[in-house]
């Protein structure tokens, strides 16, 4: 997996949560963090401050619910 694949997937399908990205690429969320951080630093994607709501059961890990969007999204 390379940065351009991650960026393209977010641009095409975003906003996406860290959990969704992890599942799509088949890697641990921690493994994506460095790549996402680099894309943010380059201005290619944005970390959304507001976390999506799935109904309020509060059983989800907030870390995994962090969302990312492309610069056009």
BAZA-410555 format. One record per residue (C-alpha): chain; x, y, z. Coordinates in Angstrom, 3 decimals. Example, Ala and Ser with C-alpha at 12.3 -4.5 7.8 and 13.67 -1.06 7.14 Angstrom:
{A,{12.300,-4.500,7.800}}
{A,{13.670,-1.060,7.140}}
end
This chain:
{A,{0.000,0.000,0.000}}
{A,{1.315,3.406,-0.914}}
{A,{0.290,6.947,-0.033}}
{A,{-1.356,7.592,-3.381}}
{A,{-3.690,4.607,-2.866}}
{A,{-4.754,5.881,0.551}}
{A,{-5.263,9.407,-0.771}}
{A,{-7.210,8.182,-3.811}}
{A,{-9.499,6.020,-1.678}}
{A,{-10.237,8.938,0.670}}
{A,{-10.766,11.347,-2.251}}
{A,{-13.167,8.946,-3.943}}
{A,{-15.064,7.607,-0.936}}
{A,{-14.504,10.056,1.911}}
{A,{-15.051,11.101,4.487}}
{A,{-13.899,7.800,5.942}}
{A,{-13.133,6.755,9.489}}
{A,{-9.837,5.258,10.551}}
{A,{-11.738,2.026,11.163}}
{A,{-13.107,2.005,7.597}}
{A,{-9.662,2.675,6.140}}
{A,{-8.130,-0.048,8.272}}
{A,{-10.717,-2.564,7.131}}
{A,{-10.450,-1.570,3.449}}
{A,{-6.654,-1.848,3.322}}
{A,{-6.434,-4.803,5.714}}
{A,{-3.955,-3.151,8.068}}
{A,{-3.972,-2.134,11.723}}
{A,{-5.128,1.452,12.376}}
{A,{-1.774,2.245,13.972}}
{A,{-0.057,1.341,10.692}}
{A,{-2.159,3.926,8.840}}
{A,{-1.501,6.745,11.298}}
{A,{1.920,7.634,9.876}}
{A,{0.642,7.665,6.304}}
{A,{-2.406,9.734,7.205}}
{A,{-0.224,12.153,9.160}}
{A,{2.036,12.624,6.151}}
{A,{-0.941,13.229,3.837}}
{A,{-2.302,15.789,6.308}}
{A,{1.086,17.503,6.519}}
{A,{1.245,17.681,2.689}}
{A,{-2.251,19.192,2.617}}
{A,{-3.721,16.268,0.671}}
{A,{-6.330,15.233,3.263}}
{A,{-7.932,16.724,6.357}}
{A,{-8.653,15.155,9.728}}
{A,{-12.227,16.019,10.644}}
{A,{-12.694,17.225,14.183}}
{A,{-16.305,16.109,14.439}}
{A,{-16.652,12.372,14.802}}
{A,{-19.546,10.654,13.010}}
{A,{-22.471,9.437,15.052}}
{A,{-23.609,5.862,14.659}}
{A,{-26.521,5.983,17.069}}
{A,{-24.879,6.742,20.379}}
{A,{-24.190,3.323,21.855}}
{A,{-20.754,4.608,22.984}}
{A,{-19.185,1.174,22.539}}
{A,{-16.993,2.321,19.646}}
{A,{-13.429,3.376,20.227}}
{A,{-13.345,7.124,19.547}}
{A,{-9.854,6.745,18.098}}
{A,{-11.186,4.444,15.371}}
{A,{-14.011,6.847,14.589}}
{A,{-11.633,9.672,13.616}}
{A,{-12.605,10.713,10.083}}
{A,{-10.558,11.899,7.146}}
{A,{-11.614,13.639,3.953}}
{A,{-9.902,14.706,0.764}}
{A,{-9.353,18.369,0.015}}
{A,{-12.313,18.343,-2.385}}
{A,{-14.632,16.669,0.138}}
end
